[in-house]
Amino acid sequence: MDRKHLHTFQLVVEGLPEPRTFLMPFETDDVIQATDACSRYIARQEDDFLPLGADQAVRANRVLLVRHVRVEPFEE
């Protein structure tokens, strides 16, 4: 999979007062496809932890809402 775009999502997490940012590289800039892929990825994690940046993680089953914020070119 050629990841050409970096999508930024806001995740509303149960028990946290503010949304958290989640970055996901994806092959297309299509917001609908990327949001679907991100949601499916989070759902597959079940009881695993989802990284939120370099210094935070949250149990994936605590994510209540996935909101697409922006997309930009992916720089490796």
N, C-alpha and C positions, 0 to 999 in steps of 0.2 A: 504494500500500500504506500503510495507516494503522498506524504503529508505536506501539502502546500499551503495550508491555512491554519492559523491558530485562533481557536474560538475561546472566548471568555464567557463563563457562566457564573451566575450568582446562585448559590445553594442556600435555601432556607433549611436550617437544621434544628430539629426538635431540641429544646432546652437551651439554645443559644440565642442571645438577645438580638443579634444582627446577622444578616446574610454573610456567607463566606464566598470567596472567589475560587473558582476551579478552572484551570486552563487545560484545553484538550486540542492537540494537533489533529487535523482531519484532512482528507484528500480534496474536499470541495468547500467552496464558500457558501453553499446552500444552507441557510439557517434551519430549515425544517429537517433536513437529513442529519445535520450535526446535532441538533437538539434530540432527535430520536436516538441517534447513536450514543450520545452522552447518557441519556436516561436509561437505555438498555444496559450500558456498561455499569452504571451505578447499581441497577437492580440485580445484575449478575454477581456483584460483590457480596451480597447477603450480609453475613456477619463479619466480613473483612473490613479493615480500615481503609478509608479513602484519603489519600494525601491532599492536604490543602496548603500548598506551598512547601517550603523547605523545613518549617518548624512546627507544623500542625497536621493532625489527622483526625478524622471523625469516623465513627462506625457508620457504614454505608446505609444500614437500615434505618438510620435516624434522619435521612434526607427527606424532607417533605415536599420541596418544590425545586425545580430546575428552571432557571430563567436565563435565556440567551441575552448577552449584553453587547458583544461586538465580535467582529472577525477582522483579522489582519494577516498579512503575509507571514508565513512561518519561517523563522530564521534559526538554523541549527547552530 
